[in-house]
Amino acid sequence: MNVRRRVLPGFGLSLGYALAYLGLIVLLPLAALAWKASGIGPHGLLHLLAAPRTLAALKLSFGGALAAALINVVVGLFVGWALVRYRFPGRRLLDALIDLPFALPTAVAGIALTALYAPNGWLGRWLAPLGIKVAYTPWGVLLAMVFVGFPFVVRTLEPVLQSLERDVEEAAESLGATRWQTFARVILPLLVPTLLTGFALALARAVGEYGSVIFIAGNIPMRSEIAPLLIVQKLEEFDYAGAAALGVAMLAFSFLLLVLVALLQRWSRRWAERHA
């Protein structure tokens, strides 16, 4: 008598538990958010999203998050490469400091950044005579988003960099390739899927950031006001349907961006396998 055995014991129970947990923790709150947003109707939603203040806040939130994620990908690649490939004084301290945004409360991070870059701050007082103003401007929003998203890129890259075999690099060098050619044509294509993963994580973290941004942003309407702050303001005005509508709009935009990043990841993996 043949007994069919499953590869994973208890698969049905595990799958049911996972789906129930996902439904209660993720799907049910999102469904409640969409249901609450439906209270203003399609016309009200379009009117809310078309408001100049809303458009400016969404543009700053998503534009700043995209710019911050791109900066973190470039800088995080160099920092991760240095931490994995080189040994230098202060390396362990630098490695520990990278995790600081994970442990630091976001409000504390915002206060610290403001104290540094305010016009009378430790660094801001030296930048002000040069005409460079960071705090209470969109540049301050970008700085806070870079701060909170940077560890995601570095920690995503480090295991992949550690697993890369040196044989491929040595083969490329033996064929006459320079170190830059080896990095650009051999190593970088292998890192593209991981870089996109780090980009997606940093982007998702920056889009919803609130605590560290509101202190350094100045929250000036039409200039340095982010979309999460608009949601909080509508909640304070007891406009729960409007707050939910803005939340749904941010959720939709974020979902589209993450889908695009996932498609790019799939394409980059296929491209890397084809050219491996």
TORVO-594297 format. One record per residue (C-alpha): residue number from 1; residue in one letter; x, y, z. Coordinates in pm, 1 decimal, padded with zeros to 6 digits, always signed. Example, Ala and Ser with C-alpha at 12.3 -4.5 7.8 and 13.67 -1.06 7.14 Angstrom:
PT / 1 / a / +01230.0 / -00450.0 / +00780.0
PT / 2 / s / +01367.0 / -00106.0 / +00714.0
END
This chain:
PT / 1 / m / +00000.0 / +00000.0 / +00000.0
PT / 2 / n / +00145.9 / +00330.1 / -00110.0
PT / 3 / v / +00119.7 / +00605.9 / +00141.9
PT / 4 / r / +00155.6 / +00953.6 / -00005.3
PT / 5 / r / +00369.5 / +01165.0 / +00219.9
PT / 6 / r / +00382.8 / +01540.9 / +00207.6
PT / 7 / v / +00717.1 / +01713.8 / +00195.3
PT / 8 / l / +00616.4 / +01941.1 / +00484.3
PT / 9 / p / +00434.7 / +01767.9 / +00771.8
PT / 10 / g / +00130.6 / +01956.8 / +00891.7
PT / 11 / f / +00115.5 / +02166.7 / +00574.2
PT / 12 / g / -00262.5 / +02214.9 / +00588.4
PT / 13 / l / -00257.9 / +02329.2 / +00950.7
PT / 14 / s / +00039.0 / +02559.2 / +00892.1
PT / 15 / l / -00118.0 / +02712.9 / +00582.3
PT / 16 / g / -00450.0 / +02767.2 / +00759.7
PT / 17 / y / -00277.0 / +02931.0 / +01056.0
PT / 18 / a / -00070.4 / +03153.3 / +00825.3
PT / 19 / l / -00376.6 / +03264.9 / +00626.3
PT / 20 / a / -00575.7 / +03332.2 / +00943.0
PT / 21 / y / -00290.9 / +03532.8 / +01092.0
PT / 22 / l / -00243.5 / +03728.5 / +00769.0
PT / 23 / g / -00614.7 / +03798.4 / +00748.0
PT / 24 / l / -00642.0 / +03925.9 / +01105.9
PT / 25 / i / -00320.9 / +04129.5 / +01112.0
PT / 26 / v / -00305.6 / +04266.1 / +00754.4
PT / 27 / l / -00615.0 / +04209.1 / +00540.4
PT / 28 / l / -00882.5 / +04291.3 / +00797.5
PT / 29 / p / -00734.1 / +04631.8 / +00895.9
PT / 30 / l / -00682.6 / +04722.4 / +00530.3
PT / 31 / a / -01041.0 / +04624.3 / +00450.0
PT / 32 / a / -01164.1 / +04839.5 / +00740.5
PT / 33 / l / -00954.8 / +05130.3 / +00611.5
PT / 34 / a / -01103.6 / +05098.3 / +00262.1
PT / 35 / w / -01455.0 / +05070.5 / +00404.2
PT / 36 / k / -01406.3 / +05384.7 / +00613.7
PT / 37 / a / -01267.2 / +05573.7 / +00313.7
PT / 38 / s / -01572.4 / +05484.2 / +00107.8
PT / 39 / g / -01774.5 / +05715.6 / +00330.0
PT / 40 / i / -01670.7 / +06024.5 / +00134.0
PT / 41 / g / -01761.7 / +05870.9 / -00202.9
PT / 42 / p / -01570.2 / +05881.1 / -00532.4
PT / 43 / h / -01637.2 / +06252.5 / -00584.4
PT / 44 / g / -01512.7 / +06339.2 / -00237.1
PT / 45 / l / -01203.9 / +06123.7 / -00284.3
PT / 46 / l / -01116.8 / +06292.3 / -00613.3
PT / 47 / h / -01174.8 / +06634.7 / -00460.3
PT / 48 / l / -00948.9 / +06548.1 / -00166.9
PT / 49 / l / -00669.2 / +06410.0 / -00384.0
PT / 50 / a / -00690.4 / +06701.4 / -00629.4
PT / 51 / a / -00646.2 / +06962.0 / -00357.3
PT / 52 / p / -00316.4 / +07151.3 / -00403.4
PT / 53 / r / -00213.1 / +07089.4 / -00043.6
PT / 54 / t / -00272.3 / +06715.0 / -00075.7
PT / 55 / l / -00086.2 / +06694.1 / -00405.7
PT / 56 / a / +00209.6 / +06884.7 / -00259.8
PT / 57 / a / +00221.3 / +06655.5 / +00045.2
PT / 58 / l / +00198.8 / +06337.7 / -00165.4
PT / 59 / k / +00464.9 / +06468.0 / -00401.6
PT / 60 / l / +00701.3 / +06538.7 / -00113.3
PT / 61 / s / +00633.2 / +06207.8 / +00059.5
PT / 62 / f / +00679.1 / +05986.9 / -00246.3
PT / 63 / g / +00934.4 / +06203.1 / -00426.2
PT / 64 / g / +01144.2 / +06235.1 / -00112.6
PT / 65 / a / +01115.8 / +05861.8 / -00043.0
PT / 66 / l / +01227.7 / +05775.6 / -00397.3
PT / 67 / a / +01524.0 / +06014.9 / -00378.0
PT / 68 / a / +01620.8 / +05888.5 / -00031.7
PT / 69 / a / +01603.6 / +05524.2 / -00143.0
PT / 70 / l / +01824.1 / +05597.7 / -00445.8
PT / 71 / i / +02079.3 / +05776.1 / -00226.8
PT / 72 / n / +02076.8 / +05488.2 / +00020.9
PT / 73 / v / +02133.3 / +05233.2 / -00256.4
PT / 74 / v / +02444.1 / +05413.4 / -00383.7
PT / 75 / v / +02592.7 / +05499.2 / -00044.8
PT / 76 / g / +02486.4 / +05168.9 / +00110.2
PT / 77 / l / +02663.4 / +04975.7 / -00164.7
PT / 78 / f / +02994.6 / +05147.2 / -00089.7
PT / 79 / v / +02953.3 / +05117.9 / +00286.8
PT / 80 / g / +02855.0 / +04750.4 / +00268.0
PT / 81 / w / +03146.0 / +04679.8 / +00033.6
PT / 82 / a / +03391.6 / +04848.7 / +00271.8
PT / 83 / l / +03258.9 / +04661.1 / +00574.8
PT / 84 / v / +03275.0 / +04320.8 / +00404.3
PT / 85 / r / +03593.6 / +04348.7 / +00198.7
PT / 86 / y / +03822.6 / +04560.4 / +00417.1
PT / 87 / r / +03951.2 / +04568.9 / +00772.1
PT / 88 / f / +04021.6 / +04914.7 / +00916.1
PT / 89 / p / +04028.5 / +05088.7 / +01255.1
PT / 90 / g / +03679.0 / +05166.9 / +01379.8
PT / 91 / r / +03513.1 / +04909.5 / +01154.7
PT / 92 / r / +03314.1 / +04748.0 / +01436.2
PT / 93 / l / +03202.4 / +05087.4 / +01563.8
PT / 94 / l / +03083.2 / +05185.2 / +01215.9
PT / 95 / d / +02905.1 / +04851.2 / +01181.2
PT / 96 / a / +02725.1 / +04910.7 / +01511.9
PT / 97 / l / +02628.8 / +05268.1 / +01421.0
PT / 98 / i / +02452.5 / +05148.3 / +01106.7
PT / 99 / d / +02190.7 / +04977.0 / +01324.2
PT / 100 / l / +02130.3 / +05292.8 / +01527.4
PT / 101 / p / +01817.6 / +05399.7 / +01328.7
PT / 102 / f / +01666.1 / +05059.1 / +01409.5
PT / 103 / a / +01695.3 / +05110.0 / +01785.7
PT / 104 / l / +01652.9 / +05486.9 / +01807.9
PT / 105 / p / +01294.9 / +05612.8 / +01854.9
PT / 106 / t / +01192.8 / +05812.1 / +01549.5
PT / 107 / a / +01102.7 / +06119.6 / +01755.3
PT / 108 / v / +01449.2 / +06118.3 / +01912.8
PT / 109 / a / +01603.7 / +06090.3 / +01567.2
PT / 110 / g / +01401.5 / +06389.7 / +01446.3
PT / 111 / i / +01500.9 / +06599.8 / +01746.9
PT / 112 / a / +01867.9 / +06505.6 / +01703.1
PT / 113 / l / +01865.4 / +06592.1 / +01331.9
PT / 114 / t / +01693.4 / +06922.3 / +01404.5
PT / 115 / a / +01947.9 / +07007.4 / +01674.3
PT / 116 / l / +02225.7 / +06944.5 / +01423.5
PT / 117 / y / +02085.4 / +07118.3 / +01116.1
PT / 118 / a / +01871.0 / +07399.9 / +01256.1
PT / 119 / p / +02000.0 / +07750.3 / +01170.9
PT / 120 / n / +02146.1 / +07772.7 / +01522.4
PT / 121 / g / +02244.2 / +07403.0 / +01539.1
PT / 122 / w / +02589.2 / +07251.7 / +01554.2
PT / 123 / l / +02613.4 / +07207.5 / +01177.1
PT / 124 / g / +02339.3 / +07444.2 / +01063.9
PT / 125 / r / +02520.6 / +07751.2 / +01196.5
PT / 126 / w / +02810.5 / +07675.9 / +00960.7
PT / 127 / l / +02584.2 / +07601.8 / +00663.8
PT / 128 / a / +02366.7 / +07912.1 / +00702.3
PT / 129 / p / +02639.2 / +08161.5 / +00594.4
PT / 130 / l / +02684.9 / +07952.2 / +00279.0
PT / 131 / g / +02316.9 / +07989.4 / +00195.8
PT / 132 / i / +02244.4 / +07622.1 / +00273.0
PT / 133 / k / +01933.1 / +07564.7 / +00482.3
PT / 134 / v / +01844.3 / +07206.7 / +00572.6
PT / 135 / a / +01605.0 / +07216.9 / +00865.5
PT / 136 / y / +01246.6 / +07328.0 / +00797.6
PT / 137 / t / +01284.5 / +07267.2 / +00424.4
PT / 138 / p / +01229.0 / +06969.1 / +00190.5
PT / 139 / w / +01600.5 / +06897.0 / +00230.1
PT / 140 / g / +01537.2 / +06820.3 / +00594.3
PT / 141 / v / +01261.5 / +06576.6 / +00496.7
PT / 142 / l / +01502.6 / +06405.5 / +00256.6
PT / 143 / l / +01772.4 / +06387.1 / +00523.6
PT / 144 / a / +01537.4 / +06221.5 / +00773.6
PT / 145 / m / +01420.4 / +05969.6 / +00513.1
PT / 146 / v / +01779.8 / +05883.4 / +00423.6
PT / 147 / f / +01858.4 / +05835.3 / +00792.4
PT / 148 / v / +01577.9 / +05588.5 / +00861.7
PT / 149 / g / +01619.7 / +05387.5 / +00539.0
PT / 150 / f / +01997.1 / +05352.3 / +00524.0
PT / 151 / p / +02034.0 / +05038.8 / +00745.1
PT / 152 / f / +01793.3 / +04838.9 / +00527.4
PT / 153 / v / +02019.7 / +04864.2 / +00223.7
PT / 154 / v / +02343.2 / +04783.1 / +00407.0
PT / 155 / r / +02202.7 / +04486.7 / +00600.0
PT / 156 / t / +02042.9 / +04346.0 / +00284.9
PT / 157 / l / +02368.3 / +04370.1 / +00090.3
PT / 158 / e / +02613.3 / +04236.1 / +00346.1
PT / 159 / p / +02517.7 / +03863.3 / +00334.2
PT / 160 / v / +02525.2 / +03863.6 / -00046.4
PT / 161 / l / +02863.7 / +04035.8 / -00056.6
PT / 162 / q / +03000.3 / +03783.8 / +00192.6
PT / 163 / s / +02878.0 / +03493.0 / -00022.0
PT / 164 / l / +03037.3 / +03615.7 / -00344.8
PT / 165 / e / +03320.2 / +03390.4 / -00457.7
PT / 166 / r / +03654.7 / +03551.8 / -00534.6
PT / 167 / d / +03719.3 / +03304.0 / -00818.8
PT / 168 / v / +03509.1 / +03502.4 / -01064.5
PT / 169 / e / +03692.8 / +03823.9 / -00982.4
PT / 170 / e / +04030.8 / +03654.7 / -01015.6
PT / 171 / a / +03929.4 / +03507.8 / -01350.7
PT / 172 / a / +03826.2 / +03849.7 / -01478.8
PT / 173 / e / +04151.1 / +04004.8 / -01360.4
PT / 174 / s / +04353.3 / +03726.3 / -01521.4
PT / 175 / l / +04185.4 / +03812.2 / -01853.4
PT / 176 / g / +04306.3 / +04171.3 / -01826.2
PT / 177 / a / +04004.2 / +04341.3 / -01672.7
PT / 178 / t / +04067.8 / +04636.3 / -01445.6
PT / 179 / r / +03922.3 / +04646.5 / -01095.4
PT / 180 / w / +03651.2 / +04888.3 / -01208.0
PT / 181 / q / +03562.3 / +04669.3 / -01508.2
PT / 182 / t / +03545.6 / +04365.5 / -01281.0
PT / 183 / f / +03314.6 / +04545.3 / -01041.8
PT / 184 / a / +03089.3 / +04696.6 / -01310.6
PT / 185 / r / +03059.9 / +04392.3 / -01539.2
PT / 186 / v / +03096.7 / +04095.4 / -01303.1
PT / 187 / i / +03001.6 / +04191.3 / -00948.4
PT / 188 / l / +02739.8 / +04462.1 / -00994.2
PT / 189 / p / +02504.2 / +04251.9 / -01215.1
PT / 190 / l / +02498.8 / +03988.5 / -00940.5
PT / 191 / l / +02406.8 / +04253.1 / -00682.7
PT / 192 / v / +02124.7 / +04418.0 / -00877.9
PT / 193 / p / +01842.5 / +04196.7 / -00734.3
PT / 194 / t / +01970.4 / +04257.1 / -00381.5
PT / 195 / l / +02004.7 / +04629.8 / -00444.9
PT / 196 / l / +01644.5 / +04639.1 / -00564.3
PT / 197 / t / +01535.8 / +04457.9 / -00248.7
PT / 198 / g / +01718.1 / +04711.0 / -00032.8
PT / 199 / f / +01569.5 / +04989.8 / -00243.0
PT / 200 / a / +01217.1 / +04856.8 / -00187.4
PT / 201 / l / +01269.8 / +04825.3 / +00189.1
PT / 202 / a / +01417.5 / +05174.8 / +00218.4
PT / 203 / l / +01139.1 / +05316.3 / +00002.1
PT / 204 / a / +00864.3 / +05153.0 / +00207.5
PT / 205 / r / +01025.6 / +05274.1 / +00530.6
PT / 206 / a / +01060.4 / +05632.3 / +00408.1
PT / 207 / v / +00711.3 / +05665.8 / +00260.4
PT / 208 / g / +00539.2 / +05604.1 / +00592.6
PT / 209 / e / +00794.7 / +05783.4 / +00811.0
PT / 210 / y / +00643.7 / +06034.8 / +01049.7
PT / 211 / g / +00823.5 / +06078.5 / +01380.9
PT / 212 / s / +01168.4 / +06174.6 / +01256.5
PT / 213 / v / +01034.1 / +06394.5 / +00974.5
PT / 214 / i / +00787.2 / +06625.3 / +01148.0
PT / 215 / f / +01050.1 / +06781.9 / +01374.8
PT / 216 / i / +01298.2 / +06872.9 / +01103.0
PT / 217 / a / +01044.8 / +06943.2 / +00827.4
PT / 218 / g / +00887.2 / +07249.7 / +00984.7
PT / 219 / n / +00551.1 / +07129.1 / +00845.5
PT / 220 / i / +00499.5 / +07431.5 / +00621.9
PT / 221 / p / +00192.4 / +07373.4 / +00398.8
PT / 222 / m / +00271.3 / +07340.9 / +00027.4
PT / 223 / r / +00643.6 / +07325.4 / +00104.0
PT / 224 / s / +00760.1 / +07084.8 / +00373.4
PT / 225 / e / +00441.2 / +06906.2 / +00476.9
PT / 226 / i / +00424.6 / +06528.7 / +00433.7
PT / 227 / a / +00116.1 / +06317.3 / +00367.2
PT / 228 / p / +00120.0 / +06130.4 / +00703.5
PT / 229 / l / +00096.2 / +06467.5 / +00878.6
PT / 230 / l / -00215.2 / +06551.0 / +00676.8
PT / 231 / i / -00367.4 / +06223.8 / +00793.7
PT / 232 / v / -00293.1 / +06309.3 / +01157.9
PT / 233 / q / -00441.4 / +06656.5 / +01113.5
PT / 234 / k / -00762.2 / +06514.4 / +00969.0
PT / 235 / l / -00786.3 / +06273.9 / +01261.3
PT / 236 / e / -00750.8 / +06567.7 / +01500.2
PT / 237 / e / -01035.4 / +06738.8 / +01311.8
PT / 238 / f / -01246.1 / +06419.1 / +01351.5
PT / 239 / d / -01251.6 / +06379.5 / +00972.7
PT / 240 / y / -01200.6 / +06004.2 / +00992.4
PT / 241 / a / -01328.7 / +05936.4 / +00639.4
PT / 242 / g / -01086.9 / +06191.4 / +00491.5
PT / 243 / a / -00795.8 / +06047.8 / +00690.6
PT / 244 / a / -00886.1 / +05697.8 / +00574.7
PT / 245 / a / -00911.6 / +05818.8 / +00214.3
PT / 246 / l / -00561.6 / +05965.7 / +00229.4
PT / 247 / g / -00441.2 / +05640.9 / +00384.3
PT / 248 / v / -00595.0 / +05440.7 / +00100.8
PT / 249 / a / -00434.6 / +05671.3 / -00155.8
PT / 250 / m / -00091.2 / +05626.4 / +00003.9
PT / 251 / l / -00151.6 / +05252.3 / +00025.3
PT / 252 / a / -00239.2 / +05234.8 / -00345.6
PT / 253 / f / +00063.0 / +05439.1 / -00453.3
PT / 254 / s / +00295.4 / +05237.7 / -00229.8
PT / 255 / f / +00154.5 / +04909.6 / -00361.0
PT / 256 / l / +00209.8 / +05017.1 / -00722.4
PT / 257 / l / +00567.7 / +05118.9 / -00647.8
PT / 258 / l / +00641.5 / +04789.0 / -00473.7
PT / 259 / v / +00488.6 / +04593.7 / -00763.1
PT / 260 / l / +00713.7 / +04779.6 / -01006.3
PT / 261 / v / +01016.8 / +04705.8 / -00788.8
PT / 262 / a / +00918.0 / +04337.5 / -00769.4
PT / 263 / l / +00890.2 / +04320.6 / -01149.3
PT / 264 / l / +01232.4 / +04481.7 / -01179.6
PT / 265 / q / +01371.3 / +04227.7 / -00932.9
PT / 266 / r / +01233.7 / +03937.7 / -01137.2
PT / 267 / w / +01371.9 / +04082.9 / -01459.2
PT / 268 / s / +01712.9 / +04150.1 / -01302.9
PT / 269 / r / +01736.8 / +03792.9 / -01168.7
PT / 270 / r / +01657.9 / +03647.6 / -01509.9
PT / 271 / w / +01907.7 / +03883.7 / -01671.6
PT / 272 / a / +02178.9 / +03789.2 / -01420.0
PT / 273 / e / +02114.7 / +03416.0 / -01469.9
PT / 274 / r / +02123.6 / +03458.2 / -01847.7
PT / 275 / h / +02455.8 / +03641.7 / -01839.1
PT / 276 / a / +02613.9 / +03438.4 / -01559.0
END
